Amino acid sequence: MLPIHRSIERSAQHEAQRTEQKAKGELERQKLQNEKEAEEARKELLELQAVAAAVESTGQAKAEAQAQAERLLIEGQSAIECKPESVLNLVSM
C-alpha cells in the first residue's frame, strides 16, 4: 500500500508543478502584454505631445506675425498723420 501512496503523492506533486509552471507562463505572458500596451501608450502620448507643441508653435508664430502687422499698420497710420503733405505729393505723382 505504501508504494501506491508514493505514486499518488508523486503524481500530485507533478501536477502541482505543471500547474505552477503554467501559471508562471501565463503571468509572464500577461506581463509582456502589459509592457507592450504601456509602450504603445507612451508612443501615442509622445506623438500627441509633438502635435500639441507644433500647434502651440504655430499659434505663437501667428500671434507674433499679427502683432508685427498691427505695429506696422500703426506706424504707417502715424506716418500718414504726421506728414500728410508728403503723402499727397506721392499720390499726385
KEKOL-182956 format. One record per atom (N, C-alpha, C): residue number from 1; residue in three letters; atom name; chain; x, y negated, z. Coordinates in Angstrom, 3 decimals. Example, Ala and Ser with C-alpha at 12.3 -4.5 7.8 and 13.67 -1.06 7.14 Angstrom:
! residues 2
<voti nr="1" rest="ALA" atom="N" kette="A" px="13.190" py="5.690" pz="7.800"/>
<voti nr="1" rest="ALA" atom="CA" kette="A" px="12.300" py="4.500" pz="7.800"/>
<voti nr="1" rest="ALA" atom="C" kette="A" px="13.200" py="3.300" pz="7.800"/>
<voti nr="2" rest="SER" atom="N" kette="A" px="12.850" py="2.250" pz="7.080"/>
<voti nr="2" rest="SER" atom="CA" kette="A" px="13.670" py="1.060" pz="7.140"/>
<voti nr="2" rest="SER" atom="C" kette="A" px="12.900" py="-0.030" pz="7.870"/>
***
This chain:
! residues 93
<voti nr="1" rest="MET" atom="N" kette="A" px="0.803" py="1.185" pz="0.000"/>
<voti nr="1" rest="MET" atom="CA" kette="A" px="0.000" py="0.000" pz="0.000"/>
<voti nr="1" rest="MET" atom="C" kette="A" px="0.857" py="-1.264" pz="0.000"/>
<voti nr="2" rest="LEU" atom="N" kette="A" px="2.000" py="-1.189" pz="0.570"/>
<voti nr="2" rest="LEU" atom="CA" kette="A" px="2.898" py="-2.327" pz="0.639"/>
<voti nr="2" rest="LEU" atom="C" kette="A" px="3.341" py="-2.790" pz="-0.746"/>
<voti nr="3" rest="PRO" atom="N" kette="A" px="3.712" py="-1.864" pz="-1.661"/>
<voti nr="3" rest="PRO" atom="CA" kette="A" px="4.113" py="-2.323" pz="-2.989"/>
<voti nr="3" rest="PRO" atom="C" kette="A" px="2.994" py="-3.041" pz="-3.731"/>
<voti nr="4" rest="ILE" atom="N" kette="A" px="1.764" py="-2.663" pz="-3.552"/>
<voti nr="4" rest="ILE" atom="CA" kette="A" px="0.647" py="-3.343" pz="-4.215"/>
<voti nr="4" rest="ILE" atom="C" kette="A" px="0.520" py="-4.757" pz="-3.671"/>
<voti nr="5" rest="HIS" atom="N" kette="A" px="0.686" py="-4.888" pz="-2.375"/>
<voti nr="5" rest="HIS" atom="CA" kette="A" px="0.605" py="-6.206" pz="-1.741"/>
<voti nr="5" rest="HIS" atom="C" kette="A" px="1.685" py="-7.139" pz="-2.300"/>
<voti nr="6" rest="ARG" atom="N" kette="A" px="2.918" py="-6.602" pz="-2.445"/>
<voti nr="6" rest="ARG" atom="CA" kette="A" px="4.019" py="-7.403" pz="-3.005"/>
<voti nr="6" rest="ARG" atom="C" kette="A" px="3.742" py="-7.755" pz="-4.459"/>
<voti nr="7" rest="SER" atom="N" kette="A" px="3.194" py="-6.846" pz="-5.182"/>
<voti nr="7" rest="SER" atom="CA" kette="A" px="2.858" py="-7.096" pz="-6.583"/>
<voti nr="7" rest="SER" atom="C" kette="A" px="1.821" py="-8.214" pz="-6.701"/>
<voti nr="8" rest="ILE" atom="N" kette="A" px="0.832" py="-8.173" pz="-5.855"/>
<voti nr="8" rest="ILE" atom="CA" kette="A" px="-0.195" py="-9.223" pz="-5.863"/>
<voti nr="8" rest="ILE" atom="C" kette="A" px="0.419" py="-10.558" pz="-5.455"/>
<voti nr="9" rest="GLU" atom="N" kette="A" px="1.304" py="-10.497" pz="-4.460"/>
<voti nr="9" rest="GLU" atom="CA" kette="A" px="1.957" py="-11.728" pz="-3.993"/>
<voti nr="9" rest="GLU" atom="C" kette="A" px="2.821" py="-12.327" pz="-5.097"/>
<voti nr="10" rest="ARG" atom="N" kette="A" px="3.592" py="-11.496" pz="-5.786"/>
<voti nr="10" rest="ARG" atom="CA" kette="A" px="4.440" py="-11.978" pz="-6.892"/>
<voti nr="10" rest="ARG" atom="C" kette="A" px="3.584" py="-12.547" pz="-8.019"/>
<voti nr="11" rest="SER" atom="N" kette="A" px="2.511" py="-11.862" pz="-8.305"/>
<voti nr="11" rest="SER" atom="CA" kette="A" px="1.608" py="-12.335" pz="-9.346"/>
<voti nr="11" rest="SER" atom="C" kette="A" px="1.018" py="-13.695" pz="-8.967"/>
<voti nr="12" rest="ALA" atom="N" kette="A" px="0.645" py="-13.840" pz="-7.715"/>
<voti nr="12" rest="ALA" atom="CA" kette="A" px="0.093" py="-15.115" pz="-7.247"/>
<voti nr="12" rest="ALA" atom="C" kette="A" px="1.149" py="-16.214" pz="-7.290"/>
<voti nr="13" rest="GLN" atom="N" kette="A" px="2.389" py="-15.875" pz="-6.899"/>
<voti nr="13" rest="GLN" atom="CA" kette="A" px="3.478" py="-16.857" pz="-6.957"/>
<voti nr="13" rest="GLN" atom="C" kette="A" px="3.737" py="-17.274" pz="-8.403"/>
<voti nr="14" rest="HIS" atom="N" kette="A" px="3.765" py="-16.278" pz="-9.266"/>
<voti nr="14" rest="HIS" atom="CA" kette="A" px="3.999" py="-16.566" pz="-10.690"/>
<voti nr="14" rest="HIS" atom="C" kette="A" px="2.895" py="-17.478" pz="-11.242"/>
<voti nr="15" rest="GLU" atom="N" kette="A" px="1.671" py="-17.185" pz="-10.912"/>
<voti nr="15" rest="GLU" atom="CA" kette="A" px="0.537" py="-18.006" pz="-11.367"/>
<voti nr="15" rest="GLU" atom="C" kette="A" px="0.632" py="-19.415" pz="-10.783"/>
<voti nr="16" rest="ALA" atom="N" kette="A" px="1.029" py="-19.520" pz="-9.524"/>
<voti nr="16" rest="ALA" atom="CA" kette="A" px="1.175" py="-20.833" pz="-8.888"/>
<voti nr="16" rest="ALA" atom="C" kette="A" px="2.278" py="-21.640" pz="-9.568"/>
<voti nr="17" rest="GLN" atom="N" kette="A" px="3.392" py="-20.986" pz="-9.897"/>
<voti nr="17" rest="GLN" atom="CA" kette="A" px="4.488" py="-21.669" pz="-10.587"/>
<voti nr="17" rest="GLN" atom="C" kette="A" px="4.056" py="-22.117" pz="-11.981"/>
<voti nr="18" rest="ARG" atom="N" kette="A" px="3.331" py="-21.245" pz="-12.661"/>
<voti nr="18" rest="ARG" atom="CA" kette="A" px="2.848" py="-21.584" pz="-14.007"/>
<voti nr="18" rest="ARG" atom="C" kette="A" px="1.895" py="-22.783" pz="-13.939"/>
<voti nr="19" rest="THR" atom="N" kette="A" px="1.011" py="-22.772" pz="-12.969"/>
<voti nr="19" rest="THR" atom="CA" kette="A" px="0.068" py="-23.880" pz="-12.794"/>
<voti nr="19" rest="THR" atom="C" kette="A" px="0.808" py="-25.172" pz="-12.448"/>
<voti nr="20" rest="GLU" atom="N" kette="A" px="1.829" py="-25.048" pz="-11.603"/>
<voti nr="20" rest="GLU" atom="CA" kette="A" px="2.617" py="-26.225" pz="-11.222"/>
<voti nr="20" rest="GLU" atom="C" kette="A" px="3.364" py="-26.789" pz="-12.432"/>
<voti nr="21" rest="GLN" atom="N" kette="A" px="3.964" py="-25.923" pz="-13.231"/>
<voti nr="21" rest="GLN" atom="CA" kette="A" px="4.681" py="-26.366" pz="-14.429"/>
<voti nr="21" rest="GLN" atom="C" kette="A" px="3.731" py="-27.042" pz="-15.410"/>
<voti nr="22" rest="LYS" atom="N" kette="A" px="2.557" py="-26.460" pz="-15.551"/>
<voti nr="22" rest="LYS" atom="CA" kette="A" px="1.562" py="-27.045" pz="-16.453"/>
<voti nr="22" rest="LYS" atom="C" kette="A" px="1.158" py="-28.436" pz="-15.956"/>
<voti nr="23" rest="ALA" atom="N" kette="A" px="0.950" py="-28.564" pz="-14.656"/>
<voti nr="23" rest="ALA" atom="CA" kette="A" px="0.574" py="-29.858" pz="-14.078"/>
<voti nr="23" rest="ALA" atom="C" kette="A" px="1.698" py="-30.876" pz="-14.250"/>
<voti nr="24" rest="LYS" atom="N" kette="A" px="2.941" py="-30.441" pz="-14.053"/>
<voti nr="24" rest="LYS" atom="CA" kette="A" px="4.085" py="-31.347" pz="-14.242"/>
<voti nr="24" rest="LYS" atom="C" kette="A" px="4.173" py="-31.799" pz="-15.699"/>
<voti nr="25" rest="GLY" atom="N" kette="A" px="3.940" py="-30.855" pz="-16.611"/>
<voti nr="25" rest="GLY" atom="CA" kette="A" px="3.960" py="-31.201" pz="-18.031"/>
<voti nr="25" rest="GLY" atom="C" kette="A" px="2.882" py="-32.212" pz="-18.379"/>
<voti nr="26" rest="GLU" atom="N" kette="A" px="1.692" py="-32.011" pz="-17.858"/>
<voti nr="26" rest="GLU" atom="CA" kette="A" px="0.592" py="-32.954" pz="-18.100"/>
<voti nr="26" rest="GLU" atom="C" kette="A" px="0.904" py="-34.322" pz="-17.503"/>
<voti nr="27" rest="LEU" atom="N" kette="A" px="1.480" py="-34.312" pz="-16.310"/>
<voti nr="27" rest="LEU" atom="CA" kette="A" px="1.849" py="-35.567" pz="-15.656"/>
<voti nr="27" rest="LEU" atom="C" kette="A" px="2.894" py="-36.320" pz="-16.479"/>
<voti nr="28" rest="GLU" atom="N" kette="A" px="3.887" py="-35.602" pz="-16.981"/>
<voti nr="28" rest="GLU" atom="CA" kette="A" px="4.925" py="-36.226" pz="-17.803"/>
<voti nr="28" rest="GLU" atom="C" kette="A" px="4.326" py="-36.763" pz="-19.105"/>
<voti nr="29" rest="ARG" atom="N" kette="A" px="3.424" py="-35.990" pz="-19.712"/>
<voti nr="29" rest="ARG" atom="CA" kette="A" px="2.777" py="-36.442" pz="-20.946"/>
<voti nr="29" rest="ARG" atom="C" kette="A" px="1.980" py="-37.715" pz="-20.687"/>
<voti nr="30" rest="GLN" atom="N" kette="A" px="1.252" py="-37.752" pz="-19.579"/>
<voti nr="30" rest="GLN" atom="CA" kette="A" px="0.458" py="-38.934" pz="-19.239"/>
<voti nr="30" rest="GLN" atom="C" kette="A" px="1.363" py="-40.133" pz="-18.961"/>
<voti nr="31" rest="LYS" atom="N" kette="A" px="2.489" py="-39.878" pz="-18.304"/>
<voti nr="31" rest="LYS" atom="CA" kette="A" px="3.452" py="-40.954" pz="-18.026"/>
<voti nr="31" rest="LYS" atom="C" kette="A" px="3.970" py="-41.555" pz="-19.334"/>
<voti nr="32" rest="LEU" atom="N" kette="A" px="4.334" py="-40.700" pz="-20.276"/>
<voti nr="32" rest="LEU" atom="CA" kette="A" px="4.820" py="-41.178" pz="-21.573"/>
<voti nr="32" rest="LEU" atom="C" kette="A" px="3.733" py="-41.944" pz="-22.325"/>
<voti nr="33" rest="GLN" atom="N" kette="A" px="2.515" py="-41.447" pz="-22.263"/>
<voti nr="33" rest="GLN" atom="CA" kette="A" px="1.393" py="-42.134" pz="-22.910"/>
<voti nr="33" rest="GLN" atom="C" kette="A" px="1.190" py="-43.515" pz="-22.295"/>
<voti nr="34" rest="ASN" atom="N" kette="A" px="1.251" py="-43.600" pz="-20.975"/>
<voti nr="34" rest="ASN" atom="CA" kette="A" px="1.093" py="-44.888" pz="-20.289"/>
<voti nr="34" rest="ASN" atom="C" kette="A" px="2.210" py="-45.855" pz="-20.664"/>
<voti nr="35" rest="GLU" atom="N" kette="A" px="3.439" py="-45.348" pz="-20.747"/>
<voti nr="35" rest="GLU" atom="CA" kette="A" px="4.567" py="-46.194" pz="-21.140"/>
<voti nr="35" rest="GLU" atom="C" kette="A" px="4.386" py="-46.705" pz="-22.567"/>
<voti nr="36" rest="LYS" atom="N" kette="A" px="3.913" py="-45.836" pz="-23.449"/>
<voti nr="36" rest="LYS" atom="CA" kette="A" px="3.670" py="-46.231" pz="-24.840"/>
<voti nr="36" rest="LYS" atom="C" kette="A" px="2.617" py="-47.339" pz="-24.902"/>
<voti nr="37" rest="GLU" atom="N" kette="A" px="1.523" py="-47.159" pz="-24.168"/>
<voti nr="37" rest="GLU" atom="CA" kette="A" px="0.458" py="-48.166" pz="-24.164"/>
<voti nr="37" rest="GLU" atom="C" kette="A" px="0.938" py="-49.480" pz="-23.553"/>
<voti nr="38" rest="ALA" atom="N" kette="A" px="1.754" py="-49.396" pz="-22.514"/>
<voti nr="38" rest="ALA" atom="CA" kette="A" px="2.292" py="-50.610" pz="-21.894"/>
<voti nr="38" rest="ALA" atom="C" kette="A" px="3.209" py="-51.342" pz="-22.870"/>
<voti nr="39" rest="GLU" atom="N" kette="A" px="4.010" py="-50.599" pz="-23.616"/>
<voti nr="39" rest="GLU" atom="CA" kette="A" px="4.909" py="-51.215" pz="-24.594"/>
<voti nr="39" rest="GLU" atom="C" kette="A" px="4.109" py="-51.879" pz="-25.714"/>
<voti nr="40" rest="GLU" atom="N" kette="A" px="3.045" py="-51.235" pz="-26.161"/>
<voti nr="40" rest="GLU" atom="CA" kette="A" px="2.187" py="-51.833" pz="-27.187"/>
<voti nr="40" rest="GLU" atom="C" kette="A" px="1.536" py="-53.109" pz="-26.664"/>
<voti nr="41" rest="ALA" atom="N" kette="A" px="1.123" py="-53.105" pz="-25.409"/>
<voti nr="41" rest="ALA" atom="CA" kette="A" px="0.519" py="-54.300" pz="-24.810"/>
<voti nr="41" rest="ALA" atom="C" kette="A" px="1.548" py="-55.421" pz="-24.698"/>
<voti nr="42" rest="ARG" atom="N" kette="A" px="2.793" py="-55.075" pz="-24.322"/>
<voti nr="42" rest="ARG" atom="CA" kette="A" px="3.858" py="-56.094" pz="-24.253"/>
<voti nr="42" rest="ARG" atom="C" kette="A" px="4.124" py="-56.687" pz="-25.632"/>
<voti nr="43" rest="LYS" atom="N" kette="A" px="4.142" py="-55.827" pz="-26.653"/>
<voti nr="43" rest="LYS" atom="CA" kette="A" px="4.376" py="-56.291" pz="-28.025"/>
<voti nr="43" rest="LYS" atom="C" kette="A" px="3.272" py="-57.259" pz="-28.447"/>
<voti nr="44" rest="GLU" atom="N" kette="A" px="2.032" py="-56.893" pz="-28.164"/>
<voti nr="44" rest="GLU" atom="CA" kette="A" px="0.903" py="-57.758" pz="-28.519"/>
<voti nr="44" rest="GLU" atom="C" kette="A" px="0.978" py="-59.086" pz="-27.765"/>
<voti nr="45" rest="LEU" atom="N" kette="A" px="1.356" py="-59.035" pz="-26.498"/>
<voti nr="45" rest="LEU" atom="CA" kette="A" px="1.498" py="-60.256" pz="-25.708"/>
<voti nr="45" rest="LEU" atom="C" kette="A" px="2.554" py="-61.171" pz="-26.319"/>
<voti nr="46" rest="LEU" atom="N" kette="A" px="3.698" py="-60.615" pz="-26.700"/>
<voti nr="46" rest="LEU" atom="CA" kette="A" px="4.759" py="-61.421" pz="-27.308"/>
<voti nr="46" rest="LEU" atom="C" kette="A" px="4.301" py="-62.033" pz="-28.630"/>
<voti nr="47" rest="GLU" atom="N" kette="A" px="3.557" py="-61.263" pz="-29.420"/>
<voti nr="47" rest="GLU" atom="CA" kette="A" px="3.041" py="-61.795" pz="-30.683"/>
<voti nr="47" rest="GLU" atom="C" kette="A" px="2.075" py="-62.952" pz="-30.426"/>
<voti nr="48" rest="LEU" atom="N" kette="A" px="1.206" py="-62.798" pz="-29.443"/>
<voti nr="48" rest="LEU" atom="CA" kette="A" px="0.257" py="-63.869" pz="-29.116"/>
<voti nr="48" rest="LEU" atom="C" kette="A" px="0.975" py="-65.092" pz="-28.556"/>
<voti nr="49" rest="GLN" atom="N" kette="A" px="2.023" py="-64.873" pz="-27.767"/>
<voti nr="49" rest="GLN" atom="CA" kette="A" px="2.799" py="-65.998" pz="-27.248"/>
<voti nr="49" rest="GLN" atom="C" kette="A" px="3.488" py="-66.744" pz="-28.390"/>
<voti nr="50" rest="ALA" atom="N" kette="A" px="3.973" py="-66.006" pz="-29.391"/>
<voti nr="50" rest="ALA" atom="CA" kette="A" px="4.613" py="-66.641" pz="-30.542"/>
<voti nr="50" rest="ALA" atom="C" kette="A" px="3.602" py="-67.473" pz="-31.326"/>
<voti nr="51" rest="VAL" atom="N" kette="A" px="2.412" py="-66.936" pz="-31.516"/>
<voti nr="51" rest="VAL" atom="CA" kette="A" px="1.358" py="-67.684" pz="-32.215"/>
<voti nr="51" rest="VAL" atom="C" kette="A" px="0.987" py="-68.933" pz="-31.422"/>
<voti nr="52" rest="ALA" atom="N" kette="A" px="0.846" py="-68.793" pz="-30.120"/>
<voti nr="52" rest="ALA" atom="CA" kette="A" px="0.495" py="-69.938" pz="-29.274"/>
<voti nr="52" rest="ALA" atom="C" kette="A" px="1.577" py="-71.009" pz="-29.339"/>
<voti nr="53" rest="ALA" atom="N" kette="A" px="2.837" py="-70.594" pz="-29.337"/>
<voti nr="53" rest="ALA" atom="CA" kette="A" px="3.939" py="-71.548" pz="-29.427"/>
<voti nr="53" rest="ALA" atom="C" kette="A" px="3.920" py="-72.263" pz="-30.774"/>
<voti nr="54" rest="ALA" atom="N" kette="A" px="3.612" py="-71.532" pz="-31.843"/>
<voti nr="54" rest="ALA" atom="CA" kette="A" px="3.541" py="-72.145" pz="-33.170"/>
<voti nr="54" rest="ALA" atom="C" kette="A" px="2.404" py="-73.155" pz="-33.235"/>
<voti nr="55" rest="VAL" atom="N" kette="A" px="1.263" py="-72.804" pz="-32.673"/>
<voti nr="55" rest="VAL" atom="CA" kette="A" px="0.121" py="-73.723" pz="-32.657"/>
<voti nr="55" rest="VAL" atom="C" kette="A" px="0.461" py="-74.962" pz="-31.844"/>
<voti nr="56" rest="GLU" atom="N" kette="A" px="1.101" py="-74.758" pz="-30.701"/>
<voti nr="56" rest="GLU" atom="CA" kette="A" px="1.486" py="-75.895" pz="-29.858"/>
<voti nr="56" rest="GLU" atom="C" kette="A" px="2.480" py="-76.791" pz="-30.587"/>
<voti nr="57" rest="SER" atom="N" kette="A" px="3.441" py="-76.183" pz="-31.261"/>
<voti nr="57" rest="SER" atom="CA" kette="A" px="4.443" py="-76.941" pz="-32.006"/>
<voti nr="57" rest="SER" atom="C" kette="A" px="3.792" py="-77.729" pz="-33.134"/>
<voti nr="58" rest="THR" atom="N" kette="A" px="2.862" py="-77.097" pz="-33.845"/>
<voti nr="58" rest="THR" atom="CA" kette="A" px="2.150" py="-77.772" pz="-34.926"/>
<voti nr="58" rest="THR" atom="C" kette="A" px="1.340" py="-78.937" pz="-34.380"/>
<voti nr="59" rest="GLY" atom="N" kette="A" px="0.675" py="-78.717" pz="-33.265"/>
<voti nr="59" rest="GLY" atom="CA" kette="A" px="-0.102" py="-79.786" pz="-32.638"/>
<voti nr="59" rest="GLY" atom="C" kette="A" px="0.776" py="-80.943" pz="-32.216"/>
<voti nr="60" rest="GLN" atom="N" kette="A" px="1.948" py="-80.633" pz="-31.674"/>
<voti nr="60" rest="GLN" atom="CA" kette="A" px="2.891" py="-81.672" pz="-31.254"/>
<voti nr="60" rest="GLN" atom="C" kette="A" px="3.378" py="-82.451" pz="-32.470"/>
<voti nr="61" rest="ALA" atom="N" kette="A" px="3.723" py="-81.754" pz="-33.550"/>
<voti nr="61" rest="ALA" atom="CA" kette="A" px="4.194" py="-82.425" pz="-34.761"/>
<voti nr="61" rest="ALA" atom="C" kette="A" px="3.092" py="-83.310" pz="-35.342"/>
<voti nr="62" rest="LYS" atom="N" kette="A" px="1.859" py="-82.817" pz="-35.333"/>
<voti nr="62" rest="LYS" atom="CA" kette="A" px="0.735" py="-83.602" pz="-35.847"/>
<voti nr="62" rest="LYS" atom="C" kette="A" px="0.522" py="-84.850" pz="-34.998"/>
<voti nr="63" rest="ALA" atom="N" kette="A" px="0.601" py="-84.696" pz="-33.688"/>
<voti nr="63" rest="ALA" atom="CA" kette="A" px="0.420" py="-85.842" pz="-32.794"/>
<voti nr="63" rest="ALA" atom="C" kette="A" px="1.517" py="-86.878" pz="-33.015"/>
<voti nr="64" rest="GLU" atom="N" kette="A" px="2.748" py="-86.421" pz="-33.189"/>
<voti nr="64" rest="GLU" atom="CA" kette="A" px="3.858" py="-87.346" pz="-33.436"/>
<voti nr="64" rest="GLU" atom="C" kette="A" px="3.682" py="-88.059" pz="-34.777"/>
<voti nr="65" rest="ALA" atom="N" kette="A" px="3.268" py="-87.335" pz="-35.809"/>
<voti nr="65" rest="ALA" atom="CA" kette="A" px="3.057" py="-87.944" pz="-37.123"/>
<voti nr="65" rest="ALA" atom="C" kette="A" px="1.924" py="-88.961" pz="-37.066"/>
<voti nr="66" rest="GLN" atom="N" kette="A" px="0.865" py="-88.627" pz="-36.351"/>
<voti nr="66" rest="GLN" atom="CA" kette="A" px="-0.262" py="-89.546" pz="-36.218"/>
<voti nr="66" rest="GLN" atom="C" kette="A" px="0.165" py="-90.800" pz="-35.454"/>
<voti nr="67" rest="ALA" atom="N" kette="A" px="0.942" py="-90.630" pz="-34.408"/>
<voti nr="67" rest="ALA" atom="CA" kette="A" px="1.423" py="-91.777" pz="-33.634"/>
<voti nr="67" rest="ALA" atom="C" kette="A" px="2.313" py="-92.666" pz="-34.497"/>
<voti nr="68" rest="GLN" atom="N" kette="A" px="3.166" py="-92.044" pz="-35.298"/>
<voti nr="68" rest="GLN" atom="CA" kette="A" px="4.041" py="-92.825" pz="-36.175"/>
<voti nr="68" rest="GLN" atom="C" kette="A" px="3.212" py="-93.567" pz="-37.230"/>
<voti nr="69" rest="ALA" atom="N" kette="A" px="2.206" py="-92.918" pz="-37.790"/>
<voti nr="69" rest="ALA" atom="CA" kette="A" px="1.352" py="-93.570" pz="-38.786"/>
<voti nr="69" rest="ALA" atom="C" kette="A" px="0.624" py="-94.757" pz="-38.169"/>
<voti nr="70" rest="GLU" atom="N" kette="A" px="0.122" py="-94.586" pz="-36.951"/>
<voti nr="70" rest="GLU" atom="CA" kette="A" px="-0.560" py="-95.692" pz="-36.271"/>
<voti nr="70" rest="GLU" atom="C" kette="A" px="0.409" py="-96.830" pz="-35.973"/>
<voti nr="71" rest="ARG" atom="N" kette="A" px="1.633" py="-96.472" pz="-35.583"/>
<voti nr="71" rest="ARG" atom="CA" kette="A" px="2.645" py="-97.503" pz="-35.313"/>
<voti nr="71" rest="ARG" atom="C" kette="A" px="2.947" py="-98.290" pz="-36.584"/>
<voti nr="72" rest="LEU" atom="N" kette="A" px="3.123" py="-97.583" pz="-37.700"/>
<voti nr="72" rest="LEU" atom="CA" kette="A" px="3.418" py="-98.258" pz="-38.963"/>
<voti nr="72" rest="LEU" atom="C" kette="A" px="2.244" py="-99.122" pz="-39.418"/>
<voti nr="73" rest="LEU" atom="N" kette="A" px="1.025" py="-98.651" pz="-39.198"/>
<voti nr="73" rest="LEU" atom="CA" kette="A" px="-0.158" py="-99.429" pz="-39.549"/>
<voti nr="73" rest="LEU" atom="C" kette="A" px="-0.207" py="-100.720" pz="-38.736"/>
<voti nr="74" rest="ILE" atom="N" kette="A" px="0.051" py="-100.596" pz="-37.436"/>
<voti nr="74" rest="ILE" atom="CA" kette="A" px="0.053" py="-101.787" pz="-36.573"/>
<voti nr="74" rest="ILE" atom="C" kette="A" px="1.157" py="-102.742" pz="-36.995"/>
<voti nr="75" rest="GLU" atom="N" kette="A" px="2.338" py="-102.216" pz="-37.298"/>
<voti nr="75" rest="GLU" atom="CA" kette="A" px="3.442" py="-103.069" pz="-37.743"/>
<voti nr="75" rest="GLU" atom="C" kette="A" px="3.084" py="-103.765" pz="-39.053"/>
<voti nr="76" rest="GLY" atom="N" kette="A" px="2.451" py="-103.013" pz="-39.955"/>
<voti nr="76" rest="GLY" atom="CA" kette="A" px="2.052" py="-103.609" pz="-41.235"/>
<voti nr="76" rest="GLY" atom="C" kette="A" px="1.004" py="-104.687" pz="-41.048"/>
<voti nr="77" rest="GLN" atom="N" kette="A" px="0.004" py="-104.426" pz="-40.207"/>
<voti nr="77" rest="GLN" atom="CA" kette="A" px="-1.023" py="-105.433" pz="-39.943"/>
<voti nr="77" rest="GLN" atom="C" kette="A" px="-0.422" py="-106.654" pz="-39.260"/>
<voti nr="78" rest="SER" atom="N" kette="A" px="0.510" py="-106.415" pz="-38.374"/>
<voti nr="78" rest="SER" atom="CA" kette="A" px="1.167" py="-107.518" pz="-37.673"/>
<voti nr="78" rest="SER" atom="C" kette="A" px="1.971" py="-108.359" pz="-38.654"/>
<voti nr="79" rest="ALA" atom="N" kette="A" px="2.646" py="-107.708" pz="-39.573"/>
<voti nr="79" rest="ALA" atom="CA" kette="A" px="3.439" py="-108.437" pz="-40.562"/>
<voti nr="79" rest="ALA" atom="C" kette="A" px="2.534" py="-109.276" pz="-41.455"/>
<voti nr="80" rest="ILE" atom="N" kette="A" px="1.374" py="-108.741" pz="-41.805"/>
<voti nr="80" rest="ILE" atom="CA" kette="A" px="0.433" py="-109.489" pz="-42.644"/>
<voti nr="80" rest="ILE" atom="C" kette="A" px="-0.106" py="-110.689" pz="-41.890"/>
<voti nr="81" rest="GLU" atom="N" kette="A" px="-0.443" py="-110.502" pz="-40.636"/>
<voti nr="81" rest="GLU" atom="CA" kette="A" px="-0.986" py="-111.598" pz="-39.835"/>
<voti nr="81" rest="GLU" atom="C" kette="A" px="0.053" py="-112.679" pz="-39.583"/>
<voti nr="82" rest="CYS" atom="N" kette="A" px="1.309" py="-112.300" pz="-39.464"/>
<voti nr="82" rest="CYS" atom="CA" kette="A" px="2.359" py="-113.275" pz="-39.177"/>
<voti nr="82" rest="CYS" atom="C" kette="A" px="2.769" py="-114.054" pz="-40.418"/>
<voti nr="83" rest="LYS" atom="N" kette="A" px="2.713" py="-113.458" pz="-41.586"/>
<voti nr="83" rest="LYS" atom="CA" kette="A" px="3.180" py="-114.121" pz="-42.805"/>
<voti nr="83" rest="LYS" atom="C" kette="A" px="2.159" py="-113.974" pz="-43.918"/>
<voti nr="84" rest="PRO" atom="N" kette="A" px="1.024" py="-114.601" pz="-43.807"/>
<voti nr="84" rest="PRO" atom="CA" kette="A" px="0.014" py="-114.459" pz="-44.856"/>
<voti nr="84" rest="PRO" atom="C" kette="A" px="0.466" py="-115.063" pz="-46.183"/>
<voti nr="85" rest="GLU" atom="N" kette="A" px="1.287" py="-116.111" pz="-46.158"/>
<voti nr="85" rest="GLU" atom="CA" kette="A" px="1.715" py="-116.726" pz="-47.412"/>
<voti nr="85" rest="GLU" atom="C" kette="A" px="2.629" py="-115.821" pz="-48.218"/>
<voti nr="86" rest="SER" atom="N" kette="A" px="3.466" py="-115.025" pz="-47.563"/>
<voti nr="86" rest="SER" atom="CA" kette="A" px="4.344" py="-114.118" pz="-48.299"/>
<voti nr="86" rest="SER" atom="C" kette="A" px="3.538" py="-112.990" pz="-48.930"/>
<voti nr="87" rest="VAL" atom="N" kette="A" px="2.461" py="-112.571" pz="-48.275"/>
<voti nr="87" rest="VAL" atom="CA" kette="A" px="1.593" py="-111.550" pz="-48.842"/>
<voti nr="87" rest="VAL" atom="C" kette="A" px="0.862" py="-112.119" pz="-50.044"/>
<voti nr="88" rest="LEU" atom="N" kette="A" px="0.409" py="-113.358" pz="-49.923"/>
<voti nr="88" rest="LEU" atom="CA" kette="A" px="-0.286" py="-113.980" pz="-51.044"/>
<voti nr="88" rest="LEU" atom="C" kette="A" px="0.642" py="-114.122" pz="-52.233"/>
<voti nr="89" rest="ASN" atom="N" kette="A" px="1.906" py="-114.428" pz="-51.985"/>
<voti nr="89" rest="ASN" atom="CA" kette="A" px="2.881" py="-114.516" pz="-53.068"/>
<voti nr="89" rest="ASN" atom="C" kette="A" px="3.060" py="-113.159" pz="-53.748"/>
<voti nr="90" rest="LEU" atom="N" kette="A" px="3.062" py="-112.096" pz="-52.972"/>
<voti nr="90" rest="LEU" atom="CA" kette="A" px="3.213" py="-110.758" pz="-53.546"/>
<voti nr="90" rest="LEU" atom="C" kette="A" px="1.990" py="-110.383" pz="-54.370"/>
<voti nr="91" rest="VAL" atom="N" kette="A" px="0.809" py="-110.766" pz="-53.895"/>
<voti nr="91" rest="VAL" atom="CA" kette="A" px="-0.425" py="-110.436" pz="-54.589"/>
<voti nr="91" rest="VAL" atom="C" kette="A" px="-0.508" py="-111.195" pz="-55.903"/>
<voti nr="92" rest="SER" atom="N" kette="A" px="-0.056" py="-112.424" pz="-55.935"/>
<voti nr="92" rest="SER" atom="CA" kette="A" px="-0.170" py="-113.231" pz="-57.145"/>
<voti nr="92" rest="SER" atom="C" kette="A" px="0.878" py="-112.870" pz="-58.181"/>
<voti nr="93" rest="MET" atom="N" kette="A" px="1.830" py="-112.080" pz="-57.877"/>
<voti nr="93" rest="MET" atom="CA" kette="A" px="2.875" py="-111.705" pz="-58.832"/>
<voti nr="93" rest="MET" atom="C" kette="A" px="2.398" py="-110.783" pz="-59.871"/>
***
